[in-house]
Amino acid sequence: MATTKHVKFAEDAHAPQFALASTSRPQAIAVHPDRLAVVQAASSKAQVSKKTKTKTDAQRRYLKKKLDKRKKVLKAKKAAEPKQKGGEAQEPLDTGAEVASKPGQSVVFTKPSPDVDMDNSTANNANGNTAEEGEDETEESVEARRAKRKAEKKLKREERRALERELEAQNAAAGPSNTEQKREGNDIREAGSTTKRRRESKDDDEKADESSDDEGRSVKDRSGTPLSVQVRTPSPETENQRIDQDLELEMEMAKNLAGIPTFPLPSGPAKASYGLLSMQGLPAALRDAERISQELRVPVKDIQVRHHRRIRVSKEEEEQANGDGLSLRMQKQLADSGIEEFFAVQTALVPELAGLPLVAHADEFLHDYLVSAPTGSGKTLSYVVPLVEVLSKRIVTRLRALIILPTRDLVMQVRETLELLSRGTGLRIGTATGQHSFAQEQATLVADLQSTLLGGSSNVDILIATPGRLMDHLHGTRNFSLQHLRFLVIDEADRLLNQSFQDWLAQVLTHLSPESQASETSEGVMGHDAVAASWYESLGLRAKSWEGSRLLSSQCQKLLFSATLTRDPSKIAALQLRNPRYFIVGDGTPETVDGPTNVPTDITGNSFALPSTLTERMIVLPSEFKPLNLLYLLHDARFGIRSALCFTKSVDSAERLLKLIQFFEDAYPGSTRKLVVKGYSGELGTAERTKLLAEFKKGDVDLLICSDLIARGIDLPTVTHVISYDAPVDMRKYVHRVGRTARAGREGTAWTLVEKQEARHFKEMLSAANHLSQVKKIKIKEEQLTDLRESYTIALSRLKSEYAKA
Ligand SMILES: Nc1ncnc2c1ncn2[C@@H]1O[C@H](COP(=O)(O)OP(=O)(O)OP(=O)(O)O)[C@@H](O)[C@H]1O
């Protein structure tokens, strides 16, 4: 509405008097008197003159510029004076009128009158051009005017400088107190000084104008004789406006910036302190982790299993409650497997867990456990031995232990260990990985797939699964229930917690509580004798007064393992831990307030433990030298790398490298025995992968080129070297890759080929984990590669033609 009115006024602005007088124009009468006043003002000549007044400064500038131009012209005239004195006729000025008559050009004659110039209206001739005459002026009056102009000019300069000083004073008043403020102050000063520089340069130009004729164009007559006139194309109004706008903008900027609050410069997040982590909800037990030295060894026969009390007891009482050792059966199994003494992580966990009850009572004070121990330190046995010891007391088969692992290969590996150590116990072990059909898996995991049984029906005591297939069974297999679960083991926990696959963790935790299945209770349901005691009440099977109502909602204890276990509070919170205890196996140095001192950690204080028997090397080189350097490592007698895993960044690059090395081996005459090199990736079938790993373990394969599929958890005791052909992108990956060697107290060497452009990142990564000093830099000289070059060139050209064919 307001816009319409405004438009109307704009239309009526040409005849405001008429609009006021005429009663036949209701639109005009309906207008608010204030607006009317504005419209009237805008339409009157008074408004024009007011506008002109507000631009006095700008006009002065314009004037000054004009005066300077005149001064220049005068100078030129003065230079011509001797000629005049010599009786030569003064150049006729009316020739300039000819030039000035050209449309669009304003012509300034050589002797302008300042009085005329002060009033533009009188200075403009009929064509809109400026024509100022001064033919009859004497030399004295010229001198006087020059002096006057000089004085005026000086005055203007002083005014200008005063303004600049004022601006600077405003900036200083803003009071910068830190770097950012200083920067802003600098910016303001920069803006001010830019203007100042511009002005100074203008001043310089003006000075230069006195001797040269840069801005003005020298106009020549038809005969080519230069005329003493200055031709300006921009109109004075445009120039005035520009100067006004500049000044207003500058003032505005200074005003705005002076009031802006300042903020500190952004910087990278600092490593979280333990105090901070605690404040963010990390349980105190996780802050004050129990550290165990990597070197600790205890003979299997000396292990004393701690029997848990039903009520919470002091640490001293708990220690006094030492019971017997491990079962004789277990001791025999371990001895048969060549295990005479327990490693550090096992000495901490086996006594703690092996004495746990098969069925937990309400007043049993149970813990959940988080364990961070180096790669190859025996974490698998540290949970497998106690699980077998506790569950072997069972009479009825129920699903009592669930072990979750990230890959199928790891599931098979843990299954092997479990089967070995549970021999003679009758414990049933099942796997769910998707290796077999869903129906096949269902048949092996669940005894009764037809009826609906409140207590579930399990064919296995221990299930080892990948999270994806586990979800399938939770949602799609009748009578598959987690209600009897005593142990939930999450191995390679940090990797699994990073996988949100079907929200698997939340799903598993939900299926541990009875509420999730309470709705399924109905009269037609059979077999409630098999329901877990802790689930009775929730399923409406007993009155509250029953003793079992005091049982825990779930008796399940959680055990988490990794070489790079997270202490990220948000991830930990998702686990819903109960009375957690945190074990870190490292060099035994107690943690400081700011975190462990010698164990590499990431930003959230996550511990990265590395085996003490590991030797680490890096070679920094241009990317094109990587294949030759790798071949050198494989063929030089000093290194003699065999039984090695070589990691690449992708399956494609693993394939290419494999072919290149195979072509090289064909072409290279230098070695007595050709290296056997094979590729290992997820693209191979399970049977093929198992066969390949068996060959490698036997020593039939010298080098296995692989993707990160087997970077975690895979236990190949014969690996003596790990080569990262492509450098790992983060510390976790590095720890797990290099951890494929130097396992179980054996020696091993890890090599990382670092491309020059990656070197900085790689070193920063190591040093952030406090680990840079452990990785020795090796340089292979170009001349050391000479022997390999010829065969390498052949291999390379064969590789090219192979890819050209594809
Ligand atoms: N007490 C022991 N004595 C001798 N060998 C052992 C002992 N405990 C474990 N080992 C062996 O050490 C090797 C590594 O064990 P395991 O695979 O459990 O390591 P890990 O800590 O799980 O490593 P990763 O973090 O890489 O998964 C295995 O070959 C295992 O048989």
The ligand as a Gaussian input file, in Angstrom:
#p B3LYP/6-31G(d) Opt

LIG

0 1
 N       50.147000     -66.778000      26.225000
 C       50.498000     -66.941000      24.982000
 N       51.614000     -67.613000      24.686000
 C       51.978000     -67.802000      23.422000
 N       51.295000     -67.338000      22.372000
 C       50.169000     -66.665000      22.612000
 C       49.720000     -66.428000      23.911000
 N       48.598000     -65.724000      23.833000
 C       48.345000     -65.530000      22.531000
 N       49.302000     -66.096000      21.806000
 C       49.385000     -66.030000      20.345000
 O       49.612000     -64.698000      19.984000
 C       49.057000     -64.438000      18.726000
 C       48.266000     -63.174000      18.753000
 O       47.164000     -63.294000      19.574000
 P       45.805000     -62.536000      19.265000
 O       45.389000     -62.803000      17.875000
 O       44.881000     -62.846000      20.333000
 O       46.307000     -61.049000      19.372000
 P       45.436000     -59.756000      19.506000
 O       45.895000     -59.074000      20.710000
 O       44.010000     -60.103000      19.407000
 O       45.925000     -58.942000      18.241000
 P       45.112000     -57.970000      17.300000
 O       44.968000     -56.704000      18.052000
 O       45.986000     -57.814000      16.123000
 O       43.822000     -58.613000      17.021000
 C       48.259000     -65.655000      18.393000
 O       48.966000     -66.412000      17.450000
 C       48.118000     -66.403000      19.649000
 O       48.048000     -67.796000      19.457000

